[in-house]
Amino acid sequence: MLLKLDETLRPLLAECHPQAEEAFQHIASAVRMGYHLVVAPRKLLRELASHNNLTPTARAVYAKLYEDLPKTRDLASLFQRCIHILPAGDLGVVVSQGLERTIQAPIRYFEDPGLATAPALICESIIVDACFYRRVATYWLRKSRNEGIHLRFEPRLGGGQNTVTAYAEVQKRKKPLMLCITDGDRKSSDHDIGDTPKAVRNVDDPLMPLCEHLVLSVRAVENLVPTPVYERLAGGNPDRQSVVSDLKWLETAKPGRAYLHFKKGLKLADLIQEGPDSALARFWWPLLRKRTDLKETCCQDQPCVKKEKCLCPLLKGFGDKIMNAVIEDMDDIGQHVEKDDDLDKEWCRIGSVIAAWCCGSDGLRSFPANG
C-alpha cells in the first residue's frame, strides 16, 4: 500500500524518539522488500537519509526515495486507498472523498513489523482466484499507464466460513494489512448478497480500517471472465460452444450475464421451485421469454423436478473446473482481451482497489538486509 509520511513527523527525528525510529526502520525494511510504496516531503526524506540512529541500510533506502522523488510525486493521486502516517492520534480515522479513502495512522503502529509485510489477500482460491485478481489489477495499472508498479500480496485461503474466520482473525490482530474479496452470490439484481459476504460484513469492524472487504457486483469470479476467453476454451466442444452461445445472447439481454451461475447454469427446476412470484422468476422469465427455444413447462410430479435431477437446462454451465482452464488460457493469450463496457467498468473498479492495497515495487534487494 502507499504510505504517506507527514511533514509533522520531522520533530520526532530531531528528538530521537525511540518508538518513531523503530517505526521508520520497519518502514524502510518494507520498502527494501518491495512490500509498500512510500511518499514523503523532501525535507523529511533528507533527514531520514542522514539520521544516525537508523541502520545504514535504512538510511540508504530513504536516500533512494529522496533521489526518486521526482518520479514518485504523482503516486499520491493515483491510488484510491493510502495510509497517512502522523506523529500521534488514534487509528480508525478515515477521510473519504468520493471513491477515495485515506486511513490515518499514528507512527507508533509501525513499531510492529507485522504491518511492514506484504498485505494479505483473502479469496476463495489462493491459486486460481488470486491469480485472476492479479491480472485484473495489472489490467487497471496498464490502463492507467502505471505498468512499473508491482503487486505484492500474500494469498490466503478463504471460501465460506474460512473467509469469515480469516478476516476476523487478521482484523483482531491488526496485522498484516488485508484485502478480502468475496463473490456477490446474488442470483439476480433483486437479490441481496449471499451468506458469505454478509457474514464478513457482519464481523467487519469499522474502527479497524487496516482491512477492507470488497464484494463483487457480479455473482461470482467466473462472471468477470470475458466471453472471448470462454469462446477460445470451447474449441470444438459442442457443450461449451452451447454455453458460449448463451453468453453471447445474454450480453444483448443485460443484465443477465452478471447473475448467471457460470458453473451450473440455470435449470427449469430452479425457477419452478422458487415460485412464479419469486425475485428469481421475476428477473429471469422476462429475459428468457425473448428466446424462441424456451421450455417453460415441466411435469411437476416427475423426479426430475428436483434441482439436482432436472433435465431441462434453460442456460447451460461450464462445470466446476472452468476457472482453472481460464487461468491457463490467459497465461497463453495475455491480458489484451476484449470486454464489453459493463465488464470493463467492473474490472477497473476491482483492479483499482486491489492495486491500492497491494501496490509495491521490485524492491531494493541489493541493499544489505542487516546493514
C-alpha positions as CSV (number, residue, x, y, z in Angstrom):
1,M,0.0,0.0,0.0
2,L,1.0,3.6,-0.4
3,L,2.3,5.1,2.9
4,K,2.3,8.9,3.1
5,L,4.7,10.2,5.7
6,D,3.6,13.5,7.0
7,E,5.8,16.6,7.4
8,T,4.9,16.8,11.1
9,L,7.0,13.6,11.7
10,R,10.2,15.7,11.5
11,P,10.3,16.8,15.2
12,L,10.3,13.1,16.2
13,L,13.6,12.7,14.4
14,A,15.0,15.8,16.0
15,E,14.0,14.4,19.4
16,C,15.5,10.9,18.5
17,H,12.1,9.5,19.6
18,P,12.9,5.7,20.0
19,Q,9.4,4.4,19.0
20,A,9.4,6.6,15.9
21,E,12.9,5.5,15.0
22,E,11.9,1.8,15.2
23,A,8.9,2.5,13.1
24,F,11.0,4.3,10.4
25,Q,13.3,1.3,10.5
26,H,10.4,-1.1,9.8
27,I,9.0,1.1,7.0
28,A,12.5,1.2,5.3
29,S,12.6,-2.6,5.6
30,A,9.2,-2.8,3.8
31,V,10.4,-0.5,1.0
32,R,13.6,-2.6,0.7
33,M,11.5,-5.8,0.2
34,G,9.1,-4.0,-2.2
35,Y,6.0,-4.6,0.1
36,H,4.9,-1.0,0.2
37,L,5.4,2.3,-1.6
38,V,6.3,5.5,0.3
39,V,5.9,9.2,-0.5
40,A,7.1,11.9,1.9
41,P,8.2,15.5,1.9
42,R,11.7,16.3,0.6
43,K,13.0,17.6,3.9
44,L,11.7,14.6,5.8
45,L,13.4,12.1,3.4
46,R,16.6,14.1,3.5
47,E,16.6,14.0,7.3
48,L,15.8,10.3,7.4
49,A,18.6,9.6,5.0
50,S,21.1,11.1,7.4
51,H,19.6,10.1,10.7
52,N,22.4,8.3,12.5
53,N,20.2,6.2,14.8
54,L,18.8,4.3,11.7
55,T,20.9,1.5,10.2
56,P,23.0,2.2,7.2
57,T,20.6,0.2,5.0
58,A,17.5,2.2,6.3
59,R,19.4,5.4,5.6
60,A,20.2,4.2,2.1
61,V,16.6,3.3,1.4
62,Y,15.5,6.8,2.4
63,A,18.3,8.3,0.3
64,K,17.0,6.3,-2.7
65,L,13.4,7.5,-2.0
66,Y,14.8,11.1,-1.9
67,E,16.6,10.5,-5.2
68,D,13.5,9.1,-6.8
69,L,11.2,11.8,-5.5
70,P,10.6,13.5,-8.9
71,K,9.3,10.1,-10.3
72,T,7.0,9.3,-7.4
73,R,5.2,12.6,-6.8
74,D,2.1,11.5,-8.7
75,L,1.6,8.4,-6.6
76,A,-0.3,10.3,-4.0
77,S,-3.1,11.0,-6.5
78,L,-3.1,7.6,-8.2
79,F,-4.5,5.2,-5.6
80,Q,-7.9,5.2,-4.1
81,R,-6.5,3.9,-0.7
82,C,-3.5,5.0,1.2
83,I,-2.2,5.3,4.8
84,H,-1.4,8.8,6.1
85,I,1.2,8.4,8.9
86,L,1.1,11.1,11.5
87,P,3.0,11.7,14.8
88,A,0.1,10.8,17.1
89,G,-3.6,10.2,17.2
90,D,-5.9,7.2,17.0
91,L,-6.1,4.5,14.4
92,G,-9.5,4.4,12.8
93,V,-9.9,7.9,11.4
94,V,-10.8,7.5,7.7
95,V,-11.1,10.5,5.4
96,S,-13.3,9.8,2.5
97,Q,-13.6,11.8,-0.7
98,G,-15.7,10.1,-3.4
99,L,-14.3,6.7,-4.0
100,E,-11.0,7.5,-2.2
101,R,-10.2,6.6,1.4
102,T,-7.3,7.9,3.4
103,I,-6.6,5.9,6.5
104,Q,-4.9,8.0,9.2
105,A,-2.5,6.1,11.4
106,P,-0.1,7.2,14.2
107,I,3.6,6.3,13.6
108,R,3.5,4.0,16.7
109,Y,1.5,1.4,14.8
110,F,4.5,0.8,12.6
111,E,6.6,-0.2,15.5
112,D,5.0,-3.6,14.8
113,P,7.0,-5.3,12.0
114,G,3.8,-7.2,11.1
115,L,2.5,-4.1,9.3
116,A,5.6,-3.8,7.2
117,T,5.0,-7.1,5.5
118,A,3.1,-7.8,2.3
119,P,-0.7,-7.3,2.6
120,A,-2.8,-10.5,2.9
121,L,-5.3,-11.2,0.1
122,I,-8.2,-13.4,1.1
123,C,-10.1,-15.0,-1.7
124,E,-11.8,-18.3,-2.3
125,S,-8.9,-20.0,-4.1
126,I,-5.3,-18.9,-3.4
127,I,-4.2,-20.4,-6.7
128,V,-7.0,-19.6,-9.2
129,D,-8.8,-16.6,-7.8
130,A,-5.7,-14.8,-6.6
131,C,-4.1,-15.3,-10.0
132,F,-7.1,-13.9,-11.8
133,Y,-7.4,-10.9,-9.4
134,R,-3.7,-10.2,-10.1
135,R,-4.5,-10.0,-13.8
136,V,-7.4,-7.7,-13.1
137,A,-5.3,-5.3,-11.1
138,T,-2.5,-5.4,-13.7
139,Y,-5.0,-4.5,-16.4
140,W,-6.0,-1.4,-14.4
141,L,-2.4,-0.4,-13.8
142,R,-1.7,-0.7,-17.6
143,K,-4.8,1.2,-18.4
144,S,-3.8,4.0,-16.1
145,R,-0.2,3.8,-17.5
146,N,1.5,2.6,-14.4
147,E,2.9,-0.7,-15.5
148,G,6.1,-0.1,-13.4
149,I,4.2,-0.7,-10.2
150,H,4.4,-4.2,-8.8
151,L,1.6,-6.1,-7.0
152,R,2.7,-7.5,-3.7
153,F,0.4,-9.7,-1.6
154,E,0.3,-12.9,0.3
155,P,-2.7,-15.0,-0.8
156,R,-4.8,-16.6,2.0
157,L,-7.4,-19.3,1.6
158,G,-11.0,-18.3,2.0
159,G,-14.2,-19.8,0.9
160,G,-17.4,-19.9,3.1
161,Q,-16.7,-19.8,6.8
162,N,-13.0,-19.9,6.2
163,T,-13.3,-16.4,4.8
164,V,-15.1,-15.1,7.8
165,T,-12.7,-16.7,10.2
166,A,-9.6,-15.5,8.5
167,Y,-11.0,-12.0,8.1
168,A,-12.0,-11.7,11.8
169,E,-8.6,-13.1,12.9
170,V,-6.5,-10.7,10.9
171,Q,-8.6,-7.8,11.9
172,K,-8.4,-8.7,15.6
173,R,-4.6,-8.9,15.4
174,K,-4.4,-5.7,13.4
175,K,-1.8,-7.2,11.1
176,P,-0.9,-7.5,8.3
177,L,-2.8,-5.2,6.1
178,M,-5.6,-7.2,4.4
179,L,-7.9,-7.1,1.5
180,C,-10.7,-9.7,1.3
181,I,-12.6,-10.3,-1.9
182,T,-15.8,-12.3,-1.9
183,D,-18.3,-13.2,-4.6
184,G,-21.5,-11.3,-4.6
185,D,-23.5,-14.5,-4.7
186,R,-26.6,-12.6,-6.0
187,K,-29.0,-14.7,-8.0
188,S,-30.5,-11.6,-9.6
189,S,-30.4,-7.8,-9.4
190,D,-33.2,-8.0,-6.9
191,H,-31.4,-10.4,-4.6
192,D,-29.2,-9.4,-1.6
193,I,-25.6,-10.5,-1.4
194,G,-25.1,-14.1,-0.3
195,D,-24.3,-15.6,3.1
196,T,-20.5,-15.4,2.9
197,P,-20.3,-11.7,2.1
198,K,-23.0,-11.0,4.6
199,A,-21.1,-12.8,7.3
200,V,-17.8,-11.0,6.5
201,R,-19.7,-7.7,6.6
202,N,-21.2,-8.5,10.0
203,V,-17.7,-9.2,11.5
204,D,-16.1,-6.2,9.9
205,D,-15.1,-3.6,12.5
206,P,-15.2,0.0,11.0
207,L,-12.8,1.0,13.7
208,M,-10.1,-1.3,12.3
209,P,-9.6,0.2,8.9
210,L,-6.4,-1.7,8.1
211,C,-8.6,-4.3,6.5
212,E,-11.2,-4.0,3.7
213,H,-13.9,-6.2,2.4
214,L,-14.6,-5.9,-1.4
215,V,-17.8,-7.6,-2.7
216,L,-18.1,-8.3,-6.5
217,S,-21.0,-6.7,-8.1
218,V,-21.5,-9.8,-10.2
219,R,-22.5,-13.2,-8.9
220,A,-19.0,-14.8,-8.9
221,V,-15.5,-14.5,-10.3
222,E,-16.5,-16.6,-13.3
223,N,-18.8,-13.8,-14.4
224,L,-15.8,-11.5,-14.7
225,V,-14.2,-13.5,-17.4
226,P,-14.7,-12.0,-20.9
227,T,-16.7,-14.1,-23.4
228,P,-13.9,-14.3,-25.9
229,V,-11.9,-16.3,-23.4
230,Y,-14.7,-18.8,-22.9
231,E,-15.1,-18.9,-26.7
232,R,-11.5,-19.9,-27.2
233,L,-11.8,-22.5,-24.4
234,A,-14.9,-24.0,-26.1
235,G,-12.8,-25.1,-29.1
236,G,-14.7,-27.9,-30.8
237,N,-16.6,-29.0,-27.7
238,P,-20.3,-28.7,-28.5
239,D,-21.4,-28.4,-24.9
240,R,-19.1,-25.5,-24.3
241,Q,-20.0,-23.9,-27.6
242,S,-23.6,-24.0,-26.5
243,V,-22.8,-22.2,-23.3
244,V,-20.8,-19.6,-25.3
245,S,-23.8,-19.1,-27.5
246,D,-26.0,-18.5,-24.4
247,L,-23.4,-16.0,-23.1
248,K,-23.4,-14.0,-26.4
249,W,-27.2,-13.9,-26.2
250,L,-27.1,-12.7,-22.5
251,E,-24.8,-9.9,-23.5
252,T,-27.6,-8.5,-25.5
253,A,-30.1,-9.3,-22.7
254,K,-28.5,-7.4,-19.9
255,P,-28.1,-7.7,-17.0
256,G,-28.5,-11.5,-17.1
257,R,-24.8,-12.2,-17.7
258,A,-23.9,-10.7,-14.3
259,Y,-26.1,-13.1,-12.4
260,L,-25.9,-16.5,-14.2
261,H,-24.3,-19.3,-12.3
262,F,-21.4,-20.0,-14.7
263,K,-20.6,-23.4,-13.3
264,K,-24.1,-24.9,-13.0
265,G,-26.1,-22.8,-15.4
266,L,-29.8,-22.2,-14.9
267,K,-32.4,-25.0,-14.9
268,L,-36.2,-25.0,-15.2
269,A,-36.4,-26.5,-11.7
270,D,-34.5,-23.5,-10.3
271,L,-37.4,-21.3,-11.3
272,I,-40.2,-23.7,-10.6
273,Q,-39.1,-24.3,-7.0
274,E,-38.7,-20.6,-6.3
275,G,-42.3,-20.0,-7.5
276,P,-43.7,-17.6,-10.2
277,D,-43.7,-14.6,-7.9
278,S,-40.2,-15.0,-6.6
279,A,-37.4,-12.5,-7.3
280,L,-35.6,-15.1,-9.3
281,A,-38.6,-15.8,-11.5
282,R,-39.4,-12.1,-11.9
283,F,-35.8,-11.4,-13.1
284,W,-35.2,-14.4,-15.4
285,W,-38.5,-15.1,-17.1
286,P,-38.8,-11.7,-18.9
287,L,-35.2,-12.3,-20.3
288,L,-35.7,-15.9,-21.1
289,R,-39.0,-15.4,-22.9
290,K,-37.1,-13.4,-25.6
291,R,-35.8,-16.7,-26.8
292,T,-37.7,-18.8,-29.3
293,D,-36.4,-22.2,-27.9
294,L,-37.6,-21.7,-24.4
295,K,-39.1,-24.6,-22.5
296,E,-41.5,-23.2,-19.8
297,T,-43.4,-26.3,-18.6
298,C,-42.4,-29.4,-16.7
299,C,-44.4,-32.3,-15.4
300,Q,-44.0,-31.4,-11.8
301,D,-44.9,-34.9,-10.4
302,Q,-41.7,-36.3,-12.0
303,P,-38.5,-36.9,-10.1
304,C,-36.6,-34.6,-12.5
305,V,-38.2,-31.5,-11.0
306,K,-35.7,-31.9,-8.1
307,K,-32.9,-29.4,-8.8
308,E,-30.1,-32.0,-8.9
309,K,-32.1,-34.2,-11.4
310,C,-33.6,-31.5,-13.6
311,L,-33.1,-32.4,-17.3
312,C,-34.3,-29.0,-18.6
313,P,-31.4,-26.6,-18.7
314,L,-32.5,-23.1,-19.7
315,L,-28.9,-21.9,-19.8
316,K,-26.1,-24.3,-19.5
317,G,-23.0,-24.1,-17.3
318,F,-19.3,-24.8,-17.8
319,G,-18.7,-27.1,-14.8
320,D,-16.8,-26.7,-11.6
321,K,-13.2,-26.5,-13.0
322,I,-13.8,-23.8,-15.6
323,M,-11.6,-21.2,-13.8
324,N,-8.6,-23.5,-13.9
325,A,-8.9,-23.6,-17.7
326,V,-9.4,-19.8,-17.8
327,I,-6.2,-19.1,-16.0
328,E,-4.2,-21.4,-18.3
329,D,-5.7,-19.7,-21.3
330,M,-5.0,-16.2,-20.0
331,D,-1.4,-17.3,-19.4
332,D,-1.2,-18.0,-23.1
333,I,-3.0,-15.1,-24.6
334,G,-2.0,-12.3,-22.2
335,Q,-4.5,-9.7,-20.9
336,H,-5.5,-7.8,-24.0
337,V,-8.9,-9.4,-24.2
338,E,-11.9,-7.5,-25.5
339,K,-14.6,-6.8,-22.8
340,D,-17.9,-5.1,-23.0
341,D,-18.4,-1.7,-21.2
342,D,-20.0,-3.2,-18.1
343,L,-17.3,-5.8,-17.6
344,D,-14.6,-3.2,-18.2
345,K,-16.0,-0.9,-15.5
346,E,-16.1,-3.8,-13.0
347,W,-12.6,-4.8,-13.9
348,C,-11.4,-1.2,-13.3
349,R,-13.4,-0.9,-10.0
350,I,-11.9,-4.1,-8.6
351,G,-8.5,-3.6,-10.1
352,S,-8.1,-0.1,-8.7
353,V,-8.9,-1.3,-5.1
354,I,-6.5,-4.3,-5.4
355,A,-3.8,-2.1,-6.8
356,A,-4.2,0.4,-4.0
357,W,-3.9,-2.2,-1.2
358,C,-1.2,-4.3,-2.9
359,C,1.0,-1.7,-4.7
360,G,4.7,-2.2,-4.2
361,S,7.9,-2.4,-6.2
362,D,10.6,-4.9,-7.2
363,G,12.4,-3.8,-4.0
364,L,15.9,-2.8,-3.2
365,R,17.3,-6.2,-2.5
366,S,20.8,-5.2,-3.4
367,F,20.8,-3.2,-0.1
368,P,22.0,-5.5,2.7
369,A,19.2,-6.8,5.0
370,N,21.0,-6.1,8.2
371,G,23.2,-3.2,7.3
